[in-house]
Amino acid sequence: MRIISNIAKQYGIPDKKLLHNIAELGNTGSVSSALVYAQNAKKFKEGDLVAMTVFGGGYSTGACLISIG
């Protein structure tokens, strides 16, 4: 959570816009983004843009942008 909080702070992203489930499910690796998306799907509405990012040990990262509609 420290990494996510620091990045959000640097880019001025409010905490209410961040979704995570690490306290609930622990570190589930790259599937975390799909799990969080599924757990919160009802919160998104048409026209929303959802950015999902994952990062792991070493240099493993991933990102995508989903347009709800």
PDB file of N, H, CA, C and O in Angstrom:
ATOM      1  N   MET A   1       0.808  -1.198   0.000  1.00  0.00           N
ATOM      2  CA  MET A   1       0.000   0.000   0.000  1.00  0.00           C
ATOM      3  C   MET A   1       0.851   1.263   0.000  1.00  0.00           C
ATOM      4  O   MET A   1       0.409   2.305  -0.484  1.00  0.00           O
ATOM      5  N   ARG A   2       2.055   1.186   0.531  1.00  0.00           N
ATOM      6  H   ARG A   2       2.414   0.340   0.924  1.00  0.00           H
ATOM      7  CA  ARG A   2       2.922   2.373   0.536  1.00  0.00           C
ATOM      8  C   ARG A   2       3.213   2.862  -0.868  1.00  0.00           C
ATOM      9  O   ARG A   2       3.174   4.065  -1.130  1.00  0.00           O
ATOM     10  N   ILE A   3       3.504   1.942  -1.772  1.00  0.00           N
ATOM     11  H   ILE A   3       3.536   0.966  -1.560  1.00  0.00           H
ATOM     12  CA  ILE A   3       3.833   2.335  -3.148  1.00  0.00           C
ATOM     13  C   ILE A   3       2.632   3.007  -3.788  1.00  0.00           C
ATOM     14  O   ILE A   3       2.767   4.067  -4.399  1.00  0.00           O
ATOM     15  N   ILE A   4       1.463   2.405  -3.657  1.00  0.00           N
ATOM     16  H   ILE A   4       1.354   1.544  -3.161  1.00  0.00           H
ATOM     17  CA  ILE A   4       0.240   2.962  -4.258  1.00  0.00           C
ATOM     18  C   ILE A   4      -0.057   4.340  -3.671  1.00  0.00           C
ATOM     19  O   ILE A   4      -0.369   5.273  -4.411  1.00  0.00           O
ATOM     20  N   SER A   5       0.034   4.473  -2.371  1.00  0.00           N
ATOM     21  H   SER A   5       0.287   3.716  -1.770  1.00  0.00           H
ATOM     22  CA  SER A   5      -0.241   5.751  -1.716  1.00  0.00           C
ATOM     23  C   SER A   5       0.726   6.837  -2.167  1.00  0.00           C
ATOM     24  O   SER A   5       0.319   7.974  -2.403  1.00  0.00           O
ATOM     25  N   ASN A   6       2.003   6.492  -2.286  1.00  0.00           N
ATOM     26  H   ASN A   6       2.334   5.568  -2.094  1.00  0.00           H
ATOM     27  CA  ASN A   6       2.996   7.478  -2.715  1.00  0.00           C
ATOM     28  C   ASN A   6       2.771   7.920  -4.160  1.00  0.00           C
ATOM     29  O   ASN A   6       2.884   9.107  -4.466  1.00  0.00           O
ATOM     30  N   ILE A   7       2.460   6.992  -5.037  1.00  0.00           N
ATOM     31  H   ILE A   7       2.369   6.028  -4.788  1.00  0.00           H
ATOM     32  CA  ILE A   7       2.200   7.345  -6.440  1.00  0.00           C
ATOM     33  C   ILE A   7       0.962   8.226  -6.535  1.00  0.00           C
ATOM     34  O   ILE A   7       0.969   9.234  -7.241  1.00  0.00           O
ATOM     35  N   ALA A   8      -0.095   7.854  -5.834  1.00  0.00           N
ATOM     36  H   ALA A   8      -0.101   7.035  -5.260  1.00  0.00           H
ATOM     37  CA  ALA A   8      -1.328   8.648  -5.850  1.00  0.00           C
ATOM     38  C   ALA A   8      -1.061  10.065  -5.353  1.00  0.00           C
ATOM     39  O   ALA A   8      -1.563  11.034  -5.923  1.00  0.00           O
ATOM     40  N   LYS A   9      -0.273  10.181  -4.296  1.00  0.00           N
ATOM     41  H   LYS A   9       0.135   9.394  -3.833  1.00  0.00           H
ATOM     42  CA  LYS A   9       0.051  11.502  -3.745  1.00  0.00           C
ATOM     43  C   LYS A   9       0.831  12.337  -4.764  1.00  0.00           C
ATOM     44  O   LYS A   9       0.553  13.523  -4.939  1.00  0.00           O
ATOM     45  N   GLN A  10       1.798  11.725  -5.428  1.00  0.00           N
ATOM     46  H   GLN A  10       2.024  10.761  -5.286  1.00  0.00           H
ATOM     47  CA  GLN A  10       2.615  12.447  -6.417  1.00  0.00           C
ATOM     48  C   GLN A  10       1.766  12.961  -7.582  1.00  0.00           C
ATOM     49  O   GLN A  10       2.043  14.031  -8.124  1.00  0.00           O
ATOM     50  N   TYR A  11       0.744  12.212  -7.965  1.00  0.00           N
ATOM     51  H   TYR A  11       0.519  11.343  -7.525  1.00  0.00           H
ATOM     52  CA  TYR A  11      -0.092  12.599  -9.105  1.00  0.00           C
ATOM     53  C   TYR A  11      -1.393  13.289  -8.698  1.00  0.00           C
ATOM     54  O   TYR A  11      -2.225  13.601  -9.550  1.00  0.00           O
ATOM     55  N   GLY A  12      -1.567  13.523  -7.410  1.00  0.00           N
ATOM     56  H   GLY A  12      -0.891  13.269  -6.718  1.00  0.00           H
ATOM     57  CA  GLY A  12      -2.748  14.229  -6.932  1.00  0.00           C
ATOM     58  C   GLY A  12      -4.036  13.439  -7.061  1.00  0.00           C
ATOM     59  O   GLY A  12      -5.104  14.020  -7.250  1.00  0.00           O
ATOM     60  N   ILE A  13      -3.947  12.129  -6.962  1.00  0.00           N
ATOM     61  H   ILE A  13      -3.079  11.657  -6.808  1.00  0.00           H
ATOM     62  CA  ILE A  13      -5.132  11.267  -7.056  1.00  0.00           C
ATOM     63  C   ILE A  13      -5.697  11.075  -5.652  1.00  0.00           C
ATOM     64  O   ILE A  13      -4.993  10.590  -4.765  1.00  0.00           O
ATOM     65  N   PRO A  14      -6.974  11.453  -5.437  1.00  0.00           N
ATOM     66  CA  PRO A  14      -7.554  11.304  -4.102  1.00  0.00           C
ATOM     67  C   PRO A  14      -7.727   9.822  -3.719  1.00  0.00           C
ATOM     68  O   PRO A  14      -7.983   8.971  -4.571  1.00  0.00           O
ATOM     69  N   ASP A  15      -7.581   9.545  -2.432  1.00  0.00           N
ATOM     70  H   ASP A  15      -7.372  10.237  -1.740  1.00  0.00           H
ATOM     71  CA  ASP A  15      -7.708   8.170  -1.932  1.00  0.00           C
ATOM     72  C   ASP A  15      -9.034   7.519  -2.320  1.00  0.00           C
ATOM     73  O   ASP A  15      -9.085   6.310  -2.542  1.00  0.00           O
ATOM     74  N   LYS A  16     -10.105   8.308  -2.402  1.00  0.00           N
ATOM     75  H   LYS A  16     -10.063   9.291  -2.221  1.00  0.00           H
ATOM     76  CA  LYS A  16     -11.423   7.733  -2.712  1.00  0.00           C
ATOM     77  C   LYS A  16     -11.490   7.153  -4.129  1.00  0.00           C
ATOM     78  O   LYS A  16     -12.410   6.400  -4.448  1.00  0.00           O
ATOM     79  N   LYS A  17     -10.524   7.500  -4.970  1.00  0.00           N
ATOM     80  H   LYS A  17      -9.777   8.112  -4.711  1.00  0.00           H
ATOM     81  CA  LYS A  17     -10.494   6.979  -6.338  1.00  0.00           C
ATOM     82  C   LYS A  17      -9.671   5.700  -6.459  1.00  0.00           C
ATOM     83  O   LYS A  17      -9.636   5.094  -7.530  1.00  0.00           O
ATOM     84  N   LEU A  18      -9.013   5.282  -5.388  1.00  0.00           N
ATOM     85  H   LEU A  18      -9.042   5.775  -4.519  1.00  0.00           H
ATOM     86  CA  LEU A  18      -8.192   4.077  -5.399  1.00  0.00           C
ATOM     87  C   LEU A  18      -8.978   2.902  -4.849  1.00  0.00           C
ATOM     88  O   LEU A  18      -9.644   3.012  -3.820  1.00  0.00           O
ATOM     89  N   LEU A  19      -8.895   1.789  -5.535  1.00  0.00           N
ATOM     90  H   LEU A  19      -8.354   1.700  -6.371  1.00  0.00           H
ATOM     91  CA  LEU A  19      -9.543   0.566  -5.066  1.00  0.00           C
ATOM     92  C   LEU A  19      -8.465  -0.486  -4.826  1.00  0.00           C
ATOM     93  O   LEU A  19      -7.538  -0.622  -5.624  1.00  0.00           O
ATOM     94  N   HIS A  20      -8.583  -1.217  -3.746  1.00  0.00           N
ATOM     95  H   HIS A  20      -9.336  -1.107  -3.097  1.00  0.00           H
ATOM     96  CA  HIS A  20      -7.631  -2.286  -3.448  1.00  0.00           C
ATOM     97  C   HIS A  20      -8.303  -3.296  -2.537  1.00  0.00           C
ATOM     98  O   HIS A  20      -9.313  -3.000  -1.899  1.00  0.00           O
ATOM     99  N   ASN A  21      -7.737  -4.486  -2.483  1.00  0.00           N
ATOM    100  H   ASN A  21      -6.916  -4.727  -3.001  1.00  0.00           H
ATOM    101  CA  ASN A  21      -8.295  -5.536  -1.637  1.00  0.00           C
ATOM    102  C   ASN A  21      -7.215  -6.303  -0.879  1.00  0.00           C
ATOM    103  O   ASN A  21      -7.443  -7.429  -0.436  1.00  0.00           O
ATOM    104  N   ILE A  22      -6.054  -5.701  -0.732  1.00  0.00           N
ATOM    105  H   ILE A  22      -5.868  -4.787  -1.091  1.00  0.00           H
ATOM    106  CA  ILE A  22      -4.943  -6.407  -0.098  1.00  0.00           C
ATOM    107  C   ILE A  22      -5.233  -6.753   1.368  1.00  0.00           C
ATOM    108  O   ILE A  22      -4.812  -7.806   1.847  1.00  0.00           O
ATOM    109  N   ALA A  23      -5.943  -5.882   2.077  1.00  0.00           N
ATOM    110  H   ALA A  23      -6.285  -5.027   1.688  1.00  0.00           H
ATOM    111  CA  ALA A  23      -6.275  -6.174   3.480  1.00  0.00           C
ATOM    112  C   ALA A  23      -7.255  -7.344   3.573  1.00  0.00           C
ATOM    113  O   ALA A  23      -7.247  -8.102   4.542  1.00  0.00           O
ATOM    114  N   GLU A  24      -8.083  -7.473   2.566  1.00  0.00           N
ATOM    115  H   GLU A  24      -8.090  -6.857   1.778  1.00  0.00           H
ATOM    116  CA  GLU A  24      -9.114  -8.513   2.543  1.00  0.00           C
ATOM    117  C   GLU A  24      -8.571  -9.858   2.026  1.00  0.00           C
ATOM    118  O   GLU A  24      -8.858 -10.905   2.607  1.00  0.00           O
ATOM    119  N   LEU A  25      -7.792  -9.830   0.940  1.00  0.00           N
ATOM    120  H   LEU A  25      -7.559  -8.980   0.468  1.00  0.00           H
ATOM    121  CA  LEU A  25      -7.350 -11.059   0.283  1.00  0.00           C
ATOM    122  C   LEU A  25      -5.853 -11.320   0.356  1.00  0.00           C
ATOM    123  O   LEU A  25      -5.399 -12.410   0.007  1.00  0.00           O
ATOM    124  N   GLY A  26      -5.077 -10.333   0.805  1.00  0.00           N
ATOM    125  H   GLY A  26      -5.446  -9.448   1.089  1.00  0.00           H
ATOM    126  CA  GLY A  26      -3.632 -10.489   0.809  1.00  0.00           C
ATOM    127  C   GLY A  26      -3.062 -10.226  -0.571  1.00  0.00           C
ATOM    128  O   GLY A  26      -3.757  -9.699  -1.441  1.00  0.00           O
ATOM    129  N   ASN A  27      -1.825 -10.582  -0.777  1.00  0.00           N
ATOM    130  H   ASN A  27      -1.261 -11.010  -0.071  1.00  0.00           H
ATOM    131  CA  ASN A  27      -1.162 -10.360  -2.060  1.00  0.00           C
ATOM    132  C   ASN A  27      -1.542 -11.481  -3.020  1.00  0.00           C
ATOM    133  O   ASN A  27      -1.060 -12.607  -2.893  1.00  0.00           O
ATOM    134  N   THR A  28      -2.401 -11.171  -3.975  1.00  0.00           N
ATOM    135  H   THR A  28      -2.792 -10.256  -4.078  1.00  0.00           H
ATOM    136  CA  THR A  28      -2.846 -12.167  -4.944  1.00  0.00           C
ATOM    137  C   THR A  28      -2.132 -12.012  -6.282  1.00  0.00           C
ATOM    138  O   THR A  28      -2.546 -12.608  -7.276  1.00  0.00           O
ATOM    139  N   GLY A  29      -1.077 -11.225  -6.316  1.00  0.00           N
ATOM    140  H   GLY A  29      -0.741 -10.741  -5.508  1.00  0.00           H
ATOM    141  CA  GLY A  29      -0.288 -11.072  -7.531  1.00  0.00           C
ATOM    142  C   GLY A  29      -1.017 -10.304  -8.613  1.00  0.00           C
ATOM    143  O   GLY A  29      -1.838  -9.434  -8.322  1.00  0.00           O
ATOM    144  N   SER A  30      -0.720 -10.623  -9.858  1.00  0.00           N
ATOM    145  H   SER A  30      -0.053 -11.330 -10.095  1.00  0.00           H
ATOM    146  CA  SER A  30      -1.262  -9.860 -10.978  1.00  0.00           C
ATOM    147  C   SER A  30      -2.772  -9.995 -11.128  1.00  0.00           C
ATOM    148  O   SER A  30      -3.394  -9.148 -11.770  1.00  0.00           O
ATOM    149  N   VAL A  31      -3.370 -11.016 -10.566  1.00  0.00           N
ATOM    150  H   VAL A  31      -2.864 -11.704 -10.045  1.00  0.00           H
ATOM    151  CA  VAL A  31      -4.826 -11.161 -10.654  1.00  0.00           C
ATOM    152  C   VAL A  31      -5.552 -10.165  -9.744  1.00  0.00           C
ATOM    153  O   VAL A  31      -6.776 -10.043  -9.806  1.00  0.00           O
ATOM    154  N   SER A  32      -4.805  -9.461  -8.908  1.00  0.00           N
ATOM    155  H   SER A  32      -3.812  -9.560  -8.858  1.00  0.00           H
ATOM    156  CA  SER A  32      -5.412  -8.478  -8.002  1.00  0.00           C
ATOM    157  C   SER A  32      -6.281  -7.474  -8.743  1.00  0.00           C
ATOM    158  O   SER A  32      -7.373  -7.140  -8.284  1.00  0.00           O
ATOM    159  N   SER A  33      -5.804  -6.988  -9.889  1.00  0.00           N
ATOM    160  H   SER A  33      -4.916  -7.259 -10.261  1.00  0.00           H
ATOM    161  CA  SER A  33      -6.564  -5.974 -10.624  1.00  0.00           C
ATOM    162  C   SER A  33      -7.904  -6.520 -11.095  1.00  0.00           C
ATOM    163  O   SER A  33      -8.918  -5.829 -10.998  1.00  0.00           O
ATOM    164  N   ALA A  34      -7.925  -7.739 -11.598  1.00  0.00           N
ATOM    165  H   ALA A  34      -7.102  -8.301 -11.677  1.00  0.00           H
ATOM    166  CA  ALA A  34      -9.184  -8.345 -12.049  1.00  0.00           C
ATOM    167  C   ALA A  34     -10.131  -8.594 -10.879  1.00  0.00           C
ATOM    168  O   ALA A  34     -11.340  -8.398 -11.006  1.00  0.00           O
ATOM    169  N   LEU A  35      -9.594  -9.018  -9.757  1.00  0.00           N
ATOM    170  H   LEU A  35      -8.612  -9.177  -9.655  1.00  0.00           H
ATOM    171  CA  LEU A  35     -10.423  -9.258  -8.575  1.00  0.00           C
ATOM    172  C   LEU A  35     -11.041  -7.963  -8.053  1.00  0.00           C
ATOM    173  O   LEU A  35     -12.232  -7.921  -7.746  1.00  0.00           O
ATOM    174  N   VAL A  36     -10.236  -6.909  -7.953  1.00  0.00           N
ATOM    175  H   VAL A  36      -9.268  -6.943  -8.203  1.00  0.00           H
ATOM    176  CA  VAL A  36     -10.746  -5.617  -7.479  1.00  0.00           C
ATOM    177  C   VAL A  36     -11.809  -5.090  -8.440  1.00  0.00           C
ATOM    178  O   VAL A  36     -12.840  -4.572  -8.011  1.00  0.00           O
ATOM    179  N   TYR A  37     -11.556  -5.223  -9.730  1.00  0.00           N
ATOM    180  H   TYR A  37     -10.718  -5.644 -10.078  1.00  0.00           H
ATOM    181  CA  TYR A  37     -12.532  -4.765 -10.740  1.00  0.00           C
ATOM    182  C   TYR A  37     -13.854  -5.514 -10.561  1.00  0.00           C
ATOM    183  O   TYR A  37     -14.917  -4.895 -10.534  1.00  0.00           O
ATOM    184  N   ALA A  38     -13.794  -6.827 -10.441  1.00  0.00           N
ATOM    185  H   ALA A  38     -12.930  -7.330 -10.462  1.00  0.00           H
ATOM    186  CA  ALA A  38     -15.014  -7.630 -10.276  1.00  0.00           C
ATOM    187  C   ALA A  38     -15.739  -7.287  -8.972  1.00  0.00           C
ATOM    188  O   ALA A  38     -16.969  -7.224  -8.946  1.00  0.00           O
ATOM    189  N   GLN A  39     -14.990  -7.067  -7.899  1.00  0.00           N
ATOM    190  H   GLN A  39     -13.992  -7.118  -7.920  1.00  0.00           H
ATOM    191  CA  GLN A  39     -15.600  -6.741  -6.613  1.00  0.00           C
ATOM    192  C   GLN A  39     -16.288  -5.378  -6.621  1.00  0.00           C
ATOM    193  O   GLN A  39     -17.180  -5.138  -5.807  1.00  0.00           O
ATOM    194  N   ASN A  40     -15.895  -4.493  -7.513  1.00  0.00           N
ATOM    195  H   ASN A  40     -15.170  -4.688  -8.174  1.00  0.00           H
ATOM    196  CA  ASN A  40     -16.410  -3.120  -7.533  1.00  0.00           C
ATOM    197  C   ASN A  40     -17.142  -2.763  -8.817  1.00  0.00           C
ATOM    198  O   ASN A  40     -17.421  -1.586  -9.048  1.00  0.00           O
ATOM    199  N   ALA A  41     -17.457  -3.725  -9.650  1.00  0.00           N
ATOM    200  H   ALA A  41     -17.230  -4.681  -9.463  1.00  0.00           H
ATOM    201  CA  ALA A  41     -18.054  -3.474 -10.969  1.00  0.00           C
ATOM    202  C   ALA A  41     -19.313  -2.614 -10.897  1.00  0.00           C
ATOM    203  O   ALA A  41     -19.564  -1.816 -11.800  1.00  0.00           O
ATOM    204  N   LYS A  42     -20.094  -2.762  -9.855  1.00  0.00           N
ATOM    205  H   LYS A  42     -19.891  -3.410  -9.121  1.00  0.00           H
ATOM    206  CA  LYS A  42     -21.346  -1.995  -9.737  1.00  0.00           C
ATOM    207  C   LYS A  42     -21.110  -0.512  -9.468  1.00  0.00           C
ATOM    208  O   LYS A  42     -22.029   0.292  -9.627  1.00  0.00           O
ATOM    209  N   LYS A  43     -19.912  -0.138  -9.068  1.00  0.00           N
ATOM    210  H   LYS A  43     -19.166  -0.791  -8.939  1.00  0.00           H
ATOM    211  CA  LYS A  43     -19.593   1.267  -8.796  1.00  0.00           C
ATOM    212  C   LYS A  43     -19.336   2.056 -10.067  1.00  0.00           C
ATOM    213  O   LYS A  43     -19.453   3.281 -10.072  1.00  0.00           O
ATOM    214  N   PHE A  44     -18.986   1.361 -11.152  1.00  0.00           N
ATOM    215  H   PHE A  44     -18.892   0.366 -11.149  1.00  0.00           H
ATOM    216  CA  PHE A  44     -18.650   2.035 -12.402  1.00  0.00           C
ATOM    217  C   PHE A  44     -19.906   2.311 -13.204  1.00  0.00           C
ATOM    218  O   PHE A  44     -20.850   1.522 -13.191  1.00  0.00           O
ATOM    219  N   LYS A  45     -19.910   3.443 -13.907  1.00  0.00           N
ATOM    220  H   LYS A  45     -19.143   4.084 -13.917  1.00  0.00           H
ATOM    221  CA  LYS A  45     -21.068   3.797 -14.725  1.00  0.00           C
ATOM    222  C   LYS A  45     -20.612   4.118 -16.142  1.00  0.00           C
ATOM    223  O   LYS A  45     -19.424   4.320 -16.390  1.00  0.00           O
ATOM    224  N   GLU A  46     -21.544   4.163 -17.048  1.00  0.00           N
ATOM    225  H   GLU A  46     -22.510   4.000 -16.847  1.00  0.00           H
ATOM    226  CA  GLU A  46     -21.230   4.437 -18.441  1.00  0.00           C
ATOM    227  C   GLU A  46     -20.455   5.748 -18.566  1.00  0.00           C
ATOM    228  O   GLU A  46     -20.811   6.756 -17.954  1.00  0.00           O
ATOM    229  N   GLY A  47     -19.406   5.717 -19.356  1.00  0.00           N
ATOM    230  H   GLY A  47     -19.117   4.899 -19.853  1.00  0.00           H
ATOM    231  CA  GLY A  47     -18.573   6.890 -19.559  1.00  0.00           C
ATOM    232  C   GLY A  47     -17.339   6.940 -18.658  1.00  0.00           C
ATOM    233  O   GLY A  47     -16.428   7.732 -18.899  1.00  0.00           O
ATOM    234  N   ASP A  48     -17.307   6.100 -17.623  1.00  0.00           N
ATOM    235  H   ASP A  48     -18.047   5.457 -17.428  1.00  0.00           H
ATOM    236  CA  ASP A  48     -16.141   6.063 -16.735  1.00  0.00           C
ATOM    237  C   ASP A  48     -14.931   5.483 -17.455  1.00  0.00           C
ATOM    238  O   ASP A  48     -15.067   4.623 -18.326  1.00  0.00           O
ATOM    239  N   LEU A  49     -13.766   5.953 -17.089  1.00  0.00           N
ATOM    240  H   LEU A  49     -13.656   6.651 -16.381  1.00  0.00           H
ATOM    241  CA  LEU A  49     -12.504   5.357 -17.510  1.00  0.00           C
ATOM    242  C   LEU A  49     -11.870   4.725 -16.282  1.00  0.00           C
ATOM    243  O   LEU A  49     -11.718   5.378 -15.249  1.00  0.00           O
ATOM    244  N   VAL A  50     -11.506   3.476 -16.392  1.00  0.00           N
ATOM    245  H   VAL A  50     -11.629   2.946 -17.231  1.00  0.00           H
ATOM    246  CA  VAL A  50     -10.905   2.760 -15.270  1.00  0.00           C
ATOM    247  C   VAL A  50      -9.480   2.374 -15.654  1.00  0.00           C
ATOM    248  O   VAL A  50      -9.271   1.627 -16.610  1.00  0.00           O
ATOM    249  N   ALA A  51      -8.512   2.878 -14.917  1.00  0.00           N
ATOM    250  H   ALA A  51      -8.682   3.485 -14.141  1.00  0.00           H
ATOM    251  CA  ALA A  51      -7.105   2.527 -15.129  1.00  0.00           C
ATOM    252  C   ALA A  51      -6.741   1.431 -14.142  1.00  0.00           C
ATOM    253  O   ALA A  51      -6.978   1.562 -12.942  1.00  0.00           O
ATOM    254  N   MET A  52      -6.166   0.351 -14.650  1.00  0.00           N
ATOM    255  H   MET A  52      -5.974   0.244 -15.625  1.00  0.00           H
ATOM    256  CA  MET A  52      -5.744  -0.749 -13.785  1.00  0.00           C
ATOM    257  C   MET A  52      -4.253  -0.968 -13.984  1.00  0.00           C
ATOM    258  O   MET A  52      -3.766  -1.038 -15.113  1.00  0.00           O
ATOM    259  N   THR A  53      -3.543  -1.072 -12.883  1.00  0.00           N
ATOM    260  H   THR A  53      -3.938  -1.015 -11.966  1.00  0.00           H
ATOM    261  CA  THR A  53      -2.109  -1.335 -12.946  1.00  0.00           C
ATOM    262  C   THR A  53      -1.745  -2.443 -11.974  1.00  0.00           C
ATOM    263  O   THR A  53      -2.389  -2.617 -10.939  1.00  0.00           O
ATOM    264  N   VAL A  54      -0.721  -3.176 -12.314  1.00  0.00           N
ATOM    265  H   VAL A  54      -0.198  -3.034 -13.154  1.00  0.00           H
ATOM    266  CA  VAL A  54      -0.180  -4.215 -11.424  1.00  0.00           C
ATOM    267  C   VAL A  54       1.343  -4.108 -11.469  1.00  0.00           C
ATOM    268  O   VAL A  54       1.920  -3.688 -12.472  1.00  0.00           O
ATOM    269  N   PHE A  55       1.966  -4.488 -10.389  1.00  0.00           N
ATOM    270  H   PHE A  55       1.496  -4.830  -9.575  1.00  0.00           H
ATOM    271  CA  PHE A  55       3.426  -4.542 -10.370  1.00  0.00           C
ATOM    272  C   PHE A  55       3.835  -5.620  -9.401  1.00  0.00           C
ATOM    273  O   PHE A  55       3.137  -5.907  -8.429  1.00  0.00           O
ATOM    274  N   GLY A  56       4.971  -6.210  -9.679  1.00  0.00           N
ATOM    275  H   GLY A  56       5.539  -5.977 -10.468  1.00  0.00           H
ATOM    276  CA  GLY A  56       5.438  -7.305  -8.839  1.00  0.00           C
ATOM    277  C   GLY A  56       6.934  -7.218  -8.641  1.00  0.00           C
ATOM    278  O   GLY A  56       7.565  -6.194  -8.904  1.00  0.00           O
ATOM    279  N   GLY A  57       7.477  -8.313  -8.173  1.00  0.00           N
ATOM    280  H   GLY A  57       6.964  -9.145  -7.960  1.00  0.00           H
ATOM    281  CA  GLY A  57       8.905  -8.368  -7.928  1.00  0.00           C
ATOM    282  C   GLY A  57       9.698  -8.178  -9.206  1.00  0.00           C
ATOM    283  O   GLY A  57       9.236  -8.518 -10.295  1.00  0.00           O
ATOM    284  N   GLY A  58      10.866  -7.645  -9.066  1.00  0.00           N
ATOM    285  H   GLY A  58      11.241  -7.368  -8.182  1.00  0.00           H
ATOM    286  CA  GLY A  58      11.703  -7.408 -10.247  1.00  0.00           C
ATOM    287  C   GLY A  58      11.105  -6.314 -11.110  1.00  0.00           C
ATOM    288  O   GLY A  58      10.742  -5.246 -10.616  1.00  0.00           O
ATOM    289  N   TYR A  59      11.009  -6.582 -12.382  1.00  0.00           N
ATOM    290  H   TYR A  59      11.305  -7.449 -12.783  1.00  0.00           H
ATOM    291  CA  TYR A  59      10.507  -5.587 -13.324  1.00  0.00           C
ATOM    292  C   TYR A  59       9.153  -5.965 -13.907  1.00  0.00           C
ATOM    293  O   TYR A  59       8.799  -5.468 -14.977  1.00  0.00           O
ATOM    294  N   SER A  60       8.398  -6.808 -13.259  1.00  0.00           N
ATOM    295  H   SER A  60       8.686  -7.211 -12.390  1.00  0.00           H
ATOM    296  CA  SER A  60       7.100  -7.225 -13.810  1.00  0.00           C
ATOM    297  C   SER A  60       6.038  -6.165 -13.517  1.00  0.00           C
ATOM    298  O   SER A  60       5.791  -5.816 -12.363  1.00  0.00           O
ATOM    299  N   THR A  61       5.422  -5.667 -14.574  1.00  0.00           N
ATOM    300  H   THR A  61       5.623  -5.950 -15.512  1.00  0.00           H
ATOM    301  CA  THR A  61       4.373  -4.669 -14.448  1.00  0.00           C
ATOM    302  C   THR A  61       3.344  -4.880 -15.548  1.00  0.00           C
ATOM    303  O   THR A  61       3.598  -5.583 -16.526  1.00  0.00           O
ATOM    304  N   GLY A  62       2.199  -4.275 -15.381  1.00  0.00           N
ATOM    305  H   GLY A  62       1.992  -3.704 -14.586  1.00  0.00           H
ATOM    306  CA  GLY A  62       1.178  -4.303 -16.409  1.00  0.00           C
ATOM    307  C   GLY A  62       0.196  -3.176 -16.160  1.00  0.00           C
ATOM    308  O   GLY A  62       0.059  -2.689 -15.038  1.00  0.00           O
ATOM    309  N   ALA A  63      -0.482  -2.769 -17.215  1.00  0.00           N
ATOM    310  H   ALA A  63      -0.371  -3.165 -18.127  1.00  0.00           H
ATOM    311  CA  ALA A  63      -1.466  -1.687 -17.086  1.00  0.00           C
ATOM    312  C   ALA A  63      -2.457  -1.757 -18.238  1.00  0.00           C
ATOM    313  O   ALA A  63      -2.133  -2.231 -19.327  1.00  0.00           O
ATOM    314  N   CYS A  64      -3.665  -1.279 -17.984  1.00  0.00           N
ATOM    315  H   CYS A  64      -3.928  -0.893 -17.100  1.00  0.00           H
ATOM    316  CA  CYS A  64      -4.659  -1.152 -19.051  1.00  0.00           C
ATOM    317  C   CYS A  64      -5.658  -0.060 -18.670  1.00  0.00           C
ATOM    318  O   CYS A  64      -5.786   0.314 -17.504  1.00  0.00           O
ATOM    319  N   LEU A  65      -6.351   0.433 -19.672  1.00  0.00           N
ATOM    320  H   LEU A  65      -6.248   0.130 -20.620  1.00  0.00           H
ATOM    321  CA  LEU A  65      -7.377   1.458 -19.474  1.00  0.00           C
ATOM    322  C   LEU A  65      -8.670   0.908 -20.060  1.00  0.00           C
ATOM    323  O   LEU A  65      -8.715   0.510 -21.224  1.00  0.00           O
ATOM    324  N   ILE A  66      -9.715   0.888 -19.249  1.00  0.00           N
ATOM    325  H   ILE A  66      -9.679   1.210 -18.303  1.00  0.00           H
ATOM    326  CA  ILE A  66     -11.006   0.343 -19.671  1.00  0.00           C
ATOM    327  C   ILE A  66     -12.012   1.482 -19.740  1.00  0.00           C
ATOM    328  O   ILE A  66     -12.144   2.266 -18.800  1.00  0.00           O
ATOM    329  N   SER A  67     -12.713   1.564 -20.853  1.00  0.00           N
ATOM    330  H   SER A  67     -12.605   0.927 -21.616  1.00  0.00           H
ATOM    331  CA  SER A  67     -13.786   2.542 -21.027  1.00  0.00           C
ATOM    332  C   SER A  67     -15.111   1.828 -20.773  1.00  0.00           C
ATOM    333  O   SER A  67     -15.454   0.878 -21.478  1.00  0.00           O
ATOM    334  N   ILE A  68     -15.850   2.282 -19.772  1.00  0.00           N
ATOM    335  H   ILE A  68     -15.571   3.053 -19.199  1.00  0.00           H
ATOM    336  CA  ILE A  68     -17.122   1.666 -19.422  1.00  0.00           C
ATOM    337  C   ILE A  68     -18.197   2.203 -20.360  1.00  0.00           C
ATOM    338  O   ILE A  68     -18.363   3.415 -20.496  1.00  0.00           O
ATOM    339  N   GLY A  69     -18.906   1.319 -20.987  1.00  0.00           N
ATOM    340  H   GLY A  69     -18.771   0.334 -20.877  1.00  0.00           H
ATOM    341  CA  GLY A  69     -19.943   1.803 -21.893  1.00  0.00           C
ATOM    342  C   GLY A  69     -20.622   0.773 -22.614  1.00  0.00           C
ATOM    343  O   GLY A  69     -21.517   1.062 -23.409  1.00  0.00           O
TER     344      GLY A  69
END
